[in-house]
């Protein structure tokens, strides 16, 4: 029997709609599986189909898994675009769920449809267990467990820790590296950034951007085109006389096109300079 080609997480994610967030699950030795809910309540929040996820979990022998989901650019996040790192609900859910061994956030660029990079966080042997299984416990069982003093204490501590992290996450000038280091130290987590080809982590360590070398080349090229277009337009327009009407019209048109090219490329150049 011919073996089915294994598709990489990158291929799966880049084939999805970059206008909204998507959720996936991966078990050790298995392939990445979409667990998106058919119910779309928000373009920028991925909702899990719990029944499908539970079925896959049972088929795996109840193995601990990796949660993978995308972060996309949107109006809400544009005010504070921390696309690469986990939000407070991401971290809270991760720490509360003993089934989840690691979490991967893929920054999906909706302009290029490419994955700009991954943020990976994993639990270690020293990470304290919460006692809760997202797939193994019902909400009713969880509520009943909250009557246990130790169980309730663990959950309250997770909520306090992730809300402290959220303060830095929501603050434009918040130090996300410090906040991540603090919560990783508290819960013995390991994390790393994995940029895609031609991308790097920005200075704030909260999103992936084009590498400076590549961006610099693009900026220099646009700058040269802009300047050339501007000079070209001056030469043509300054050479216009009233003697030949046909030549005047042609030169005027070429000059106008040159100005438009110069203004357009100049605008793109300034935008790229300001963007990062």
Helices and strands as residue ranges (DSSP letters): H 9-14, E 23-27, E 33-34, H 50-59, E 65-72, H 75-78, H 88-96, E 100-108, E 115-123, H 139-145, H 149-170, H 176-187, E 189-195, E 199-201, E 208-210, H 212-238, H 245-275
